[in-house]
Every structure is written in structure tokens, then in C-alpha cells.
Amino acid sequence: MPKSTLDRLLPIARIPDENRGEWLENAGQSVEILKDNLKADEIVIYASGPHMLIHSVLTPDELLDPPDHADLDRAYIMPDDSWVIQRAYGGGEGHRVYLQPPLDHPGCQSLVGSEKLVFVRSFEGVKEYEPTIEISQKLVHALGLYFLDERNAYCRLNDRGDIEPIISVYRDVTHDPWQQVRAVTIRSHDLESYMALTSTSLVSLFDFTRFAMGGFNGWPEGAEDVFETRDLFYRQRKVPQHASYVNGQIIVRTSLTPEALAEEWKAEEEKSNRQYASFLIIDRKNGHELVETSCSPDHIVNYFTDSSLPWEISPAFFRPEVLQKYKSDPEKYTFGDRSISCRGAWYLKTYDINEAGQVHTYIGYLANLPYDEQLYWRSFNEAPKAGISERAYQTDILGEFTTTDDFLEDAKRIIAELDQDPPSWWKPRGSEMRDAVHYPVTDSSSEWGDEILALDHLAVEGFLVKGLRAIIDANTGVYEKDWGSLKLLEVALVSTGRTEDQAKDAVTPLRELHALRNPAKAHGDPKGRRLAIAAARKRHGTLRNQFSDLSQRLAAALNVIKATLPK
């Protein structure tokens, strides 16, 4: 719920500490706030508080043309009105059971058959039950929403893959239960779309009654002031400096139509309205020249089109930092070894990293990204420092299976096999943990440290001390009680048939990985971190190369361990 909505609701729900007399006599101000809110991008459809009640329903348009305000003024809708299996007897009839809708008897004829949007059900006799605010499932399902507890809202993914709250539920809890404020808002365009498709209008019943306990002796005699227009009706009265009330109903209609929604959808789908960014590419079709071209379908072609335009499979090259955005947000992005997807929004079919450490993909695939995403990639676009990777050439150009080894994927595969049927010495790691480990894409020490830590969690922490001790005991081996899992692993390998040198070689990559864990993340040892980074770069050239080498040796070690230790 927008903070601006809350900022306007809370002051009309509770008596303020200052200017109390002025506030108490001006309940009519609440109507102006309600009217303004109903023109906003997000509107209140339900609100309750000490001095505020707003309850909205959807009513068929034909029952409101014109509205019968005298009839609507008799409306009586309770928050806990709901569907119920009704049992009845008498009135000249026998026992009967039937399903009764929530607005079967709303106190007036105008709202019979209307659609209730908000439910606050209570259950007599259920102790310590705190009623929750429920939303019409018909509305929630039609809008394609799901509830996220951490956002306290019914949400949906937008075309950028971001989570958007559409219906928000708010509860302001205080130490005094009589002072709590609850409210529900909905995005106006979504509500109006639903109204247009159901031929309904929103009827908001409201009651703003202000008085102070202990200082109010009742309402004076005399006629109420009445205000009435086509879509707004209310009665009000005030006792200067002491109390006031205003209650009535306001009707919100939509100018949207099903035809307008269809045109809106058509415009979204119209490809001619799409924008496309330009990129530096290697024009493989025309002499492998470096050119800049739009990724629009009007500027690139496939293999089978007779044209001088560049092929869709012309590569574009990028600084490796382009990938960090996707690696750092696994909740939003699925970052694969060669592909990237954004939840429900877009998909980059393939990318790779060449010998110079540049990320590359093809301009035809960039065209499938949203324009904002294209601009993001464009900001990292640069001239190539090497060609595409050998793996990409084999799979994308030649259409062959790659002969390039991927040792990190090999290690993940072995761990996945252990997870599927875990032996007594292995703690399953799970797919989420496997998916969290990637090669560093840059030479950033921070990124390298993150990946070292993630790989340590995945591989080293999977070995169980208790299971390894059981293997050693079963083979009459010897160990000390304070030995950790890696030392026990080495002894277990020896006790099950490996030589001491073979066992040591198998455990060495795990020891090296675990030893890098703390300095790589600078846990209180900045000097150790600097030395570890310097050593990795000195020996391997880049931190990515070091990680790749370690992954290769780790995969080989896991193969030996899996083949040696009993299942």
C-alpha cells in the first residue's frame, strides 16, 4: 500500500493529540479525502478504524442507472457477511437447506446480487483467533494474483519480471485493539478492467463518526444536512468542538469498455510499436567487419533470407560486468551456464565467455529482450578482443555437441547424484544450493570470494562426520574424536581401499577450497585475503582461471570419493 494512502487514512481514523476540537467537528473532511483517493492510481476499497468505515462492493450497472440513494441509504453490509449454507424451517414450508450469497439481504434492493470484495470472517467459540482480511477469489483469480506474505499483498509479475502489489492489505496495530486501523487498496486500472468486463460499478459505503469518549452527550435534535448528486450522497451533522458525523455512499464508474481493453492489448502486441537498441557486432556475413546496427527485425536477417543485411547470429561482445546484475539477484533471474531468464518476462537463449573474458551473444537474441534490458546490455557493449568461445563456435555455428569440458558442471552433476540417493556420509545439498554456484565472470575479488564460499557450502559441507566415522569403524580404522570431516574423509578413503597418496590427492582440492573460504571473504583477515588473491592471480593469471582449475580438480576428487566410499 502506498505510504501516501496511509498518510491520508490514519489522520481521519484516530483523534489527533492537537487541535482535537477542530478535528472532532469536521468529519466532512473525510469525504473530500475519499473523493480524491478514488481518482488515484491505487484506491481504498475497505478501511476500518475507530472513527472510519469504508466498505465497497461491485454492483451491476443497470441497478445504478439511475442510483436510488434513498434505497442505498438503508444498506447494511457487515465485514463478515459471506457465503453460507443456510438452514431454514417454517413459513408454511418444511426443512430446507440452500446456499446463500453474502449480499442476499443487504438491507436495500439496490445491492442485492452485488459482488462483495472484502471479507473479515469471525468464528464464534474459536479462542485467540485473529480474523484475517480475505479478498474475493473471483477477483484475485481473474487478475492473476498470488499472495506474498512478506509484502502483505496480492501480487503479479510485470513485463520486466518485477513483483508488483496489485491488492494491498494493511493493518496498523497498536497496544489498544480499539485503535487499530485496517485497510485494503487496489490498483485502479485493474479494478476498472474487472468492472468493465463484469458491467459493474463500485459502490463505496462510508461512515465517518467523530466523538470523544466521556465528552459527548448525544446528537442534538433537528434535521440533518443532506448532500446529493448523481453518484454521491451523504448525511451529516456536527456539534461544534465536540462531535460530527457524515455517512453515505459514493459510486465510481469506469469509462473502460471490453473493446477498449482489446485495443489496449492489441497495442501492446503490435511489434511496430517496439523499440530496439543498436549494438557493435561482427558482421559475419559481410567480411567480418565491425559495424553498428539495430537489433530490429528490419535490420537483421536469418540465413535463408536473400539480403545484404547482417545475420541474426552476428555476435556482439560485452564487458563481463554485464552478468553481475543477474548473478546477484537469483530471486528474479535464473542465471544458467549459457542462458539467462527473468521470471515470466524474458529469456536470453544463449551467451558465453571468450578467451579474453568478454561476454558474447548474438544480436538476434538481444532483439527478444525488453527495450530497457537492451539498453542495459548496450551500456557494456564493446569491440571484440577475441572471437567467440570454442564452445559457442561448436554448438552455435557448427551445430555440434561441444567437446569443451565444464568441470564445475561435472562437480554439480556428481553432487546431484549423491543428493538423489544420499549415502550415510552425505548431507543432501539441494538444487537451490547447486544453482547458486557459478564461475566468476569478472576478475573481481568480491565476486570470486562469493563463489568460493558458495562452492565450499556445496561441496565441503556435504560430508557428514558421523557417517565417515561409521565407515572407519566398520573397516577397523583409527581416528581422533576431534577430527573434522576432511581428515575423516581421508582416513575413510584409506580404510576402503585407496592408498594414502590417492586419499590425500582426493581430499587436497577440498582442503584447498575450505582453506580459501575465510581469506576469500576477508573474515577478519584482510592481509590473508590480499595474499590469497595475489597467489591465485600469480599462479593462474585471473581469479576465474583459478576457480576453473579448482573446479576441475574438485570434480575429479568427487568422482574418486563417490566411487570409493560405500553407498
LOLUM-262358 format. One record per residue (C-alpha): residue number from 1; residue in one letter; x, y, z. Coordinates in steps of 0.02 Angstrom, whole numbers. Layout:
   nr  rest      xx      yy      zz
  NUM     a       X       Y       Z
...
***
This chain:
   nr  rest      xx      yy      zz
    1     m       0       0       0
    2     p      73     170     -46
    3     k     134     272     100
    4     s      37     421      32
    5     t    -126     323      53
    6     l     -82     278     232
    7     d     -31     455     271
    8     r    -206     512     224
    9     l    -302     370     305
   10     l    -228     371     478
   11     p    -269     554     518
   12     i    -455     526     482
   13     a    -460     364     581
   14     r    -397     424     751
   15     i    -418     577     860
   16     p    -259     681     850
   17     d    -167     747    1002
   18     e    -176     927     940
   19     n    -324    1032     880
   20     r    -444     899     942
   21     g    -597    1011     941
   22     e    -571    1063     761
   23     w    -545     882     709
   24     l    -699     819     803
   25     e    -818     939     717
   26     n    -753     911     539
   27     a    -797     733     490
   28     g    -849     804     321
   29     q    -664     825     276
   30     s    -654     636     264
   31     v    -771     637     114
   32     e    -653     751      18
   33     i    -507     635      57
   34     l    -610     486      -2
   35     k    -659     576    -163
   36     d    -478     619    -201
   37     n    -422     441    -166
   38     l    -548     369    -287
   39     k    -460     465    -426
   40     a    -289     397    -379
   41     d    -189     255    -457
   42     e    -224     149    -304
   43     i    -390     164    -215
   44     v    -460     110     -47
   45     i    -598     -20     -59
   46     y    -605     -59     127
   47     a    -548      31     283
   48     s    -594      19     465
   49     g    -537     115     616
   50     p    -601     198     774
   51     h    -685     339     677
   52     m    -687     271     499
   53     l    -775     138     397
   54     i    -766     116     209
   55     h    -839     -41     131
   56     s    -854     -61     -57
   57     v    -948    -184    -166
   58     l    -971    -205    -354
   59     t   -1149    -179    -414
   60     p   -1224    -213    -588
   61     d   -1233     -53    -687
   62     e   -1418     -73    -727
   63     l   -1459     -61    -541
   64     l   -1371     107    -531
   65     d   -1447     191    -683
   66     p   -1501     299    -600
   67     p   -1448     260    -421
   68     d   -1584     257    -288
   69     h   -1494     347    -147
   70     a   -1641     333     -29
   71     d   -1634     144     -52
   72     l   -1444     137     -41
   73     d   -1453     237     120
   74     r   -1534      85     201
   75     a   -1389     -29     150
   76     y   -1318    -134     290
   77     i   -1161    -233     248
   78     m   -1057    -319     380
   79     p    -874    -364     351
   80     d    -907    -546     398
   81     d   -1053    -567     275
   82     s   -1004    -717     171
   83     w   -1066    -869      78
   84     v   -1160    -985     194
   85     i   -1257   -1148     186
   86     q   -1421   -1087     258
   87     r   -1544   -1197     353
   88     a   -1724   -1140     372
   89     y   -1891   -1207     433
   90     g   -2066   -1135     443
   91     g   -2161   -1004     347
   92     g   -2275   -1137     276
   93     e   -2127   -1239     214
   94     g   -2034   -1387     285
   95     h   -1849   -1405     319
   96     r   -1742   -1335     181
   97     v   -1556   -1307     152
   98     y   -1486   -1188      22
   99     l   -1332   -1087     -22
  100     q   -1350    -904      22
  101     p   -1234    -774     -57
  102     p   -1157    -637      51
  103     l   -1268    -496     -14
  104     d   -1433    -588     -14
  105     h   -1504    -470     117
  106     p   -1400    -309     114
  107     g   -1538    -200     187
  108     c   -1586    -124      20
  109     q   -1640    -181    -153
  110     s   -1502     -90    -248
  111     l   -1362    -203    -185
  112     v   -1450    -372    -196
  113     g   -1339    -483    -304
  114     s   -1189    -367    -292
  115     e   -1014    -438    -276
  116     k    -930    -424    -109
  117     l    -742    -393    -122
  118     v    -678    -397      57
  119     f    -717    -524     193
  120     v    -667    -517     376
  121     r    -740    -677     446
  122     s    -752    -719     631
  123     f    -784    -887     712
  124     e    -879    -893     874
  125     g    -800   -1005    1004
  126     v    -629   -1011     920
  127     k    -515    -938    1052
  128     e    -370    -823    1009
  129     y    -420    -818     826
  130     e    -373    -654     744
  131     p    -485    -625     593
  132     t    -388    -603     432
  133     i    -439    -497     285
  134     e    -487    -605     137
  135     i    -513    -546     -41
  136     s    -641    -610    -166
  137     q    -561    -761    -250
  138     k    -654    -720    -411
  139     l    -566    -552    -416
  140     v    -397    -623    -365
  141     h    -405    -763    -493
  142     a    -466    -651    -634
  143     l    -322    -530    -607
  144     g    -195    -672    -599
  145     l    -135    -629    -424
  146     y     -48    -726    -287
  147     f     -23    -679    -105
  148     l     151    -635     -39
  149     d     155    -633     149
  150     e     313    -528     160
  151     r     230    -391      57
  152     n      58    -419     134
  153     a     -13    -401     -40
  154     y     -86    -495    -187
  155     c      46    -476    -322
  156     r      85    -507    -504
  157     l     241    -502    -611
  158     n     253    -358    -732
  159     d     332    -363    -905
  160     r     504    -329    -827
  161     g     491    -476    -709
  162     d     467    -365    -556
  163     i     340    -407    -423
  164     e     201    -279    -417
  165     p      75    -269    -275
  166     i     -99    -253    -351
  167     i    -209    -276    -196
  168     s    -126    -223     -34
  169     v    -186    -266     141
  170     y    -136    -152     283
  171     r    -154    -168     469
  172     d     -91     -38     593
  173     v     -82    -124     762
  174     t     -69     -29     925
  175     h     -69     -83    1105
  176     d    -254     -34    1109
  177     p    -358    -152     998
  178     w    -493     -19     985
  179     q    -370      95     897
  180     q    -314     -24     760
  181     v    -334      28     579
  182     r    -355     -95     435
  183     a    -371     -58     251
  184     v    -369    -135      78
  185     t    -317     -46     -80
  186     i    -318    -100    -262
  187     r    -237     -29    -417
  188     s    -371      71    -504
  189     h    -335      11    -681
  190     d    -351    -171    -629
  191     l    -514    -138    -537
  192     e    -584     -38    -683
  193     s    -537    -176    -805
  194     y    -632    -300    -697
  195     m    -779    -180    -685
  196     a    -783    -157    -873
  197     l    -787    -345    -902
  198     t    -921    -376    -771
  199     s   -1027    -222    -813
  200     t   -1020    -161    -633
  201     s    -981      -3    -538
  202     l    -901      19    -368
  203     v   -1018      71    -228
  204     s    -920     129     -75
  205     l   -1022     145      83
  206     f    -940     258     211
  207     d    -965     315     389
  208     f    -852     441     474
  209     t    -911     472     652
  210     r    -805     578     768
  211     f    -830     599     955
  212     a    -725     586    1112
  213     m    -772     460    1245
  214     g    -829     545    1405
  215     g    -856     714    1324
  216     f   -1004     680    1212
  217     n   -1185     691    1270
  218     g   -1275     642    1111
  219     w   -1332     720     949
  220     p   -1444     873     956
  221     e   -1620     871     886
  222     g   -1654     941     715
  223     a   -1637     893     533
  224     e   -1476     826     460
  225     d   -1385     914     320
  226     v   -1402     811     161
  227     f   -1291     818       8
  228     e   -1342     730    -152
  229     t   -1278     719    -329
  230     r   -1297     579    -456
  231     d   -1155     474    -384
  232     l   -1129     546    -210
  233     f   -1249     552     -64
  234     y   -1218     583     120
  235     r   -1299     645     279
  236     q   -1201     745     407
  237     r   -1215     833     573
  238     k   -1095     919     690
  239     v   -1081     976     871
  240     p    -951    1115     866
  241     q    -789    1066     952
  242     h    -865     902    1014
  243     a    -926     786     877
  244     s    -981     762     697
  245     y   -1030     626     577
  246     v   -1050     600     391
  247     n   -1114     440     313
  248     g   -1175     392     141
  249     q   -1115     315     -20
  250     i   -1009     360    -170
  251     i   -1018     273    -338
  252     v    -866     251    -450
  253     r    -897     208    -631
  254     t    -771     161    -764
  255     s    -756     231    -939
  256     l    -664      74    -993
  257     t    -752     -49   -1106
  258     p    -709    -226   -1163
  259     e    -673    -152   -1335
  260     a    -552     -25   -1261
  261     l    -463    -164   -1165
  262     a    -447    -263   -1326
  263     e    -370    -112   -1412
  264     e    -252     -89   -1266
  265     w    -195    -270   -1281
  266     k    -178    -253   -1469
  267     a     -65    -102   -1449
  268     e      45    -198   -1326
  269     e      63    -340   -1451
  270     e      96    -229   -1601
  271     k     277    -258   -1649
  272     s     287     -96   -1745
  273     n     274      -5   -1578
  274     r     426     -93   -1507
  275     q     592      -4   -1485
  276     y     761     -80   -1525
  277     a     937     -31   -1473
  278     s    1091     -33   -1583
  279     f    1248    -134   -1548
  280     l    1425    -154   -1611
  281     i    1433    -325   -1694
  282     i    1547    -430   -1802
  283     d    1457    -440   -1969
  284     r    1498    -622   -2010
  285     k    1402    -610   -2172
  286     n    1495    -461   -2244
  287     g    1682    -484   -2218
  288     h    1680    -497   -2027
  289     e    1683    -309   -2013
  290     l    1645    -218   -1850
  291     v    1483    -123   -1879
  292     e    1346     -44   -1776
  293     t    1168     -94   -1815
  294     s     998    -101   -1736
  295     c     936    -269   -1674
  296     s     767    -231   -1753
  297     p     699    -366   -1869
  298     d     709    -233   -2006
  299     h     899    -226   -1990
  300     i     949    -410   -1972
  301     v     901    -569   -2063
  302     n     915    -757   -2047
  303     y    1022    -874   -2151
  304     f     884    -905   -2277
  305     t     844    -726   -2323
  306     d     924    -654   -2480
  307     s     986    -487   -2415
  308     s    1144    -389   -2380
  309     l    1089    -359   -2200
  310     p    1188    -442   -2059
  311     w    1136    -612   -1997
  312     e    1039    -631   -1834
  313     i    1183    -740   -1774
  314     s    1309    -598   -1786
  315     p    1399    -589   -1618
  316     a    1405    -438   -1503
  317     f    1533    -426   -1362
  318     f    1516    -354   -1188
  319     r    1618    -316   -1033
  320     p    1597    -461    -910
  321     e    1515    -347    -781
  322     v    1356    -358    -884
  323     l    1317    -525    -799
  324     q    1337    -470    -618
  325     k    1161    -397    -612
  326     y    1089    -568    -650
  327     k    1204    -666    -535
  328     s    1168    -553    -388
  329     d     978    -573    -392
  330     p     936    -759    -400
  331     e     759    -724    -342
  332     k     721    -628    -501
  333     y     840    -707    -628
  334     t     881    -886    -672
  335     f    1065    -873    -715
  336     g    1121   -1027    -810
  337     d    1289   -1078    -877
  338     r    1239   -1017   -1050
  339     s    1068    -938   -1035
  340     i     977    -809    -930
  341     s     792    -791    -895
  342     c     691    -664    -799
  343     r     539    -736    -712
  344     g     397    -739    -836
  345     a     464    -588    -930
  346     w     606    -628   -1050
  347     y     737    -757   -1097
  348     l     912    -740   -1170
  349     k     936    -903   -1263
  350     t    1125    -910   -1258
  351     y    1283    -818   -1207
  352     d    1462    -871   -1172
  353     i    1630    -800   -1119
  354     n    1778    -796   -1239
  355     e    1964    -814   -1204
  356     a    1980    -628   -1170
  357     g    1847    -638   -1035
  358     q    1715    -548   -1138
  359     v    1534    -600   -1134
  360     h    1459    -626   -1306
  361     t    1289    -665   -1378
  362     y    1201    -641   -1544
  363     i    1108    -486   -1599
  364     g     954    -587   -1646
  365     y     935    -644   -1465
  366     l     960    -468   -1399
  367     a     809    -417   -1504
  368     n     699    -527   -1395
  369     l     742    -430   -1237
  370     p     635    -285   -1175
  371     y     700    -117   -1233
  372     d     759     -66   -1059
  373     e     857    -228   -1049
  374     q     932    -197   -1221
  375     l     992     -26   -1162
  376     y    1071    -108   -1010
  377     w    1169    -228   -1122
  378     r    1214     -87   -1240
  379     s    1299       6   -1097
  380     f    1426    -138   -1085
  381     n    1446    -164   -1273
  382     e    1625    -153   -1339
  383     a    1734    -207   -1483
  384     p    1791    -389   -1477
  385     k    1960    -431   -1401
  386     a    1948    -611   -1462
  387     g    1824    -715   -1561
  388     i    1679    -811   -1489
  389     s    1722    -957   -1374
  390     e    1767   -1127   -1444
  391     r    1613   -1199   -1360
  392     a    1498   -1069   -1440
  393     y    1577   -1099   -1611
  394     q    1547   -1286   -1597
  395     t    1367   -1277   -1534
  396     d    1301   -1118   -1614
  397     i    1393   -1109   -1781
  398     l    1434   -1290   -1822
  399     g    1281   -1361   -1735
  400     e    1385   -1494   -1648
  401     f    1398   -1556   -1470
  402     t    1535   -1467   -1376
  403     t    1698   -1555   -1337
  404     t    1744   -1422   -1210
  405     d    1741   -1488   -1033
  406     d    1641   -1398    -900
  407     f    1715   -1458    -736
  408     l    1602   -1355    -624
  409     e    1450   -1436    -706
  410     d    1534   -1606    -684
  411     a    1554   -1571    -497
  412     k    1372   -1515    -484
  413     r    1315   -1671    -576
  414     i    1407   -1786    -455
  415     i    1334   -1692    -306
  416     a    1160   -1705    -384
  417     e    1185   -1894    -398
  418     l    1235   -1903    -215
  419     d    1082   -1799    -170
  420     q     966   -1915    -265
  421     d    1015   -2067    -163
  422     p    1116   -1998     -17
  423     p    1237   -2118      69
  424     s    1258   -2109     258
  425     w    1409   -1995     241
  426     w    1325   -1863     133
  427     k    1204   -1722     177
  428     p    1096   -1677      25
  429     r    1133   -1503     -39
  430     g     980   -1471    -146
  431     s     955   -1390    -315
  432     e     947   -1214    -246
  433     m    1122   -1231    -174
  434     r    1188   -1307    -336
  435     d    1110   -1169    -441
  436     a    1192   -1037    -330
  437     v    1369   -1085    -385
  438     h    1441   -1010    -544
  439     y    1608    -968    -620
  440     p    1665    -791    -581
  441     v    1630    -688    -737
  442     t    1749    -546    -690
  443     d    1915    -532    -602
  444     s    1829    -452    -453
  445     s    1896    -518    -287
  446     s    1724    -493    -209
  447     e    1637    -599    -341
  448     w    1774    -731    -328
  449     g    1755    -736    -139
  450     d    1567    -758    -155
  451     e    1588    -905    -274
  452     i    1723    -987    -166
  453     l    1607    -976     -16
  454     a    1459   -1046    -116
  455     l    1565   -1190    -183
  456     d    1626   -1230      -8
  457     h    1446   -1236      55
  458     l    1401   -1350     -89
  459     a    1546   -1473     -82
  460     v    1641   -1472      82
  461     e    1494   -1451     199
  462     g    1407   -1601     122
  463     f    1517   -1728     211
  464     l    1446   -1795     374
  465     v    1562   -1833     519
  466     k    1450   -1968     591
  467     g    1438   -2065     427
  468     l    1626   -2055     395
  469     r    1663   -2118     571
  470     a    1547   -2265     542
  471     i    1643   -2313     383
  472     i    1809   -2305     476
  473     d    1739   -2407     621
  474     a    1671   -2539     502
  475     n    1844   -2559     424
  476     t    1939   -2559     592
  477     g    2017   -2390     557
  478     v    2077   -2266     687
  479     y    2032   -2082     711
  480     e    2035   -1947     843
  481     k    1872   -1880     915
  482     d    1911   -1700     870
  483     w    1948   -1733     687
  484     g    1843   -1638     561
  485     s    1756   -1706     407
  486     l    1901   -1684     285
  487     k    2027   -1776     395
  488     l    1898   -1913     425
  489     l    1865   -1920     238
  490     e    2048   -1953     202
  491     v    2055   -2094     331
  492     a    1891   -2167     266
  493     l    1961   -2174      89
  494     v    2115   -2266     151
  495     s    2010   -2386     253
  496     t    1906   -2430      99
  497     g    2048   -2471     -20
  498     r    2137   -2313     -76
  499     t    2322   -2286     -43
  500     e    2372   -2145      71
  501     d    2435   -2044     -79
  502     q    2273   -2073    -175
  503     a    2170   -2023     -24
  504     k    2274   -1867       3
  505     d    2259   -1818    -180
  506     a    2071   -1839    -174
  507     v    2050   -1732     -20
  508     t    2177   -1596     -68
  509     p    2057   -1495    -180
  510     l    1927   -1497     -40
  511     r    2058   -1439      86
  512     e    2115   -1301     -32
  513     l    1936   -1243     -59
  514     h    1897   -1243     126
  515     a    2060   -1153     166
  516     l    2014   -1015      43
  517     r    1841    -990     119
  518     n    1888    -870     257
  519     p    2025    -766     172
  520     a    1923    -755      11
  521     k    1783    -669     108
  522     a    1901    -570     223
  523     h    1829    -636     386
  524     g    1936    -528     500
  525     d    2094    -561     398
  526     p    2119    -428     264
  527     k    2303    -472     248
  528     g    2262    -655     220
  529     r    2134    -603      89
  530     r    2261    -498      -6
  531     l    2388    -640      -2
  532     a    2261    -769     -62
  533     i    2204    -658    -206
  534     a    2382    -618    -256
  535     a    2432    -802    -253
  536     a    2282    -852    -359
  537     r    2318    -720    -490
  538     k    2504    -754    -492
  539     r    2480    -940    -522
  540     h    2329    -937    -638
  541     g    2326    -764    -716
  542     t    2147    -724    -665
  543     l    2032    -771    -523
  544     r    1914    -851    -649
  545     n    2055    -964    -708
  546     q    2095   -1012    -529
  547     f    1914   -1056    -496
  548     s    1906   -1158    -656
  549     d    2064   -1254    -610
  550     l    1999   -1287    -435
  551     s    1832   -1346    -507
  552     q    1923   -1468    -621
  553     r    2019   -1546    -477
  554     l    1864   -1545    -367
  555     a    1762   -1640    -496
  556     a    1899   -1772    -510
  557     a    1908   -1787    -321
  558     l    1720   -1807    -303
  559     n    1724   -1944    -434
  560     v    1854   -2039    -335
  561     i    1761   -2016    -171
  562     k    1593   -2068    -243
  563     a    1669   -2223    -324
  564     t    1763   -2274    -165
  565     l    1653   -2245     -14
  566     p    1508   -2366      15
  567     k    1332   -2312     -28
***
